[in-house]
Each structure stands twice: as C-alpha cells, then as structure tokens.
C-alpha cells in the first residue's frame, strides 16, 4: 500500500469535525428535522456520516410537527450535494455541521442556502439558543430574527398556541409525560 493510500484512508477515518474545511457530500437520508445521513468521498471508498445540524432543534418524531419537520428537511436536502462545515462531534457520535445546499430555484448553482436557517424560517425548527455560542454573531442574529418572524407569522409549529420545544419534550418524555401531552395536543383522549 502506498503512502498516499494510507494517508487517504486515515483522513477518511477521521470524523468530519476533525477535518479542516467544509466538505461536499451527498445527502442520502433524513432521520428527522435536524439530522441527516451524508455520503462523503469518491464512489467505491465513500464514508457515510451522521450529521446533526448546528444551531437548530427540530420537533421529535412523536411530537406535533415532527413528521412535517422531517418532510420539510427532506424537501430541502435529500439526494442533493451539501456543503458540510462541521465544528464538533456530539455525544452520539454525530458530526455537528452547518449544512449549505443549492436553492431550489438554482439546483445546479452555488450552495448558498443555509438549510438550518431555512428550517427556522419556515417554522419547522427552533433556533437552539443553548448552543448559540457555536455560531458566529451574524448567524445568531439571522437565526434569532428568522425565529421571531416565523413566530410572528404563526407559520409551521408556531401555528400551535403553545408549541413545546424539543429539549422540554425530551425531558417530559423521559418522565413519561410526553406521550400524554402529544395525545392532548392532537385531540386524542387518554
């Protein structure tokens, strides 16, 4: 095996967050409104990577708007090349990345659409303030404004009178309260 092949193999084995600079990868799966699976690298020697979006938190699958959030993200990124700019790996081993894609209006154009910001803009995700320090000041301002506008216009999850943020939902779910709340919000009696 050549030195070049060994170096390439070592580079591909590193998590995306440990590699310098953004990478372009094909989105091959959407788990929910803030998590995707991407295939990075050349055909035949690609690496499949689980990616958590930086700056957003989307409704859980069983939570109101969970399925709609997943569908909205699929419409934005599924089977598209995405530029992944990853800063860390989370406790579940997912690369935490800013995800940029070409807008639908220019599918072969530059990757200028921040998919996370788009999800907040259409009311399919919350700006994840707990991790705002991981964003640039400009990104924080954009995400905060997008959430404010979505909430003011009552779009997406903001259509509900009292949408429950996913971080609170997960706490309730851990205590067994999340399912009962979902049934109440969806008009199903216990």
C-alpha angles and dihedrals in degrees: 000000000000124000089244092056091048092051092047091050092050092049092051091050092059118094112254091249091061093053121089118248133358121308129209113230137166115250106229101167143025115204098179140324095304107026130072139169116231132190111220129187136027122325112273094026103045126140122224112221132190109221129197114197116245116232101017141080118196129200115279117253094257092041123095109276091016095119093040090052091052091049092049091052091047090054089053102044117006114125091357129119109253131192108228118201104185126190105176148351117251127223090270093057095254120139108240107221147167103237120210124186138171112270117251089246090061106026093170094042133095120306096254102139116096099214093199092053089047090055091053091045093056092044097250096118141024124241101251100230093179088071098036091117088069090063129074116255088253092053091048090054093047094048094045091050093046091053092046091052094046090050093047091050093044092230125161114339089000087072086080114085092230113015113192114228113235093242089059091042091055090052091050091045091053088055092045094250099107098076094051091049091050091052091050092048091048093049097251118136121224 
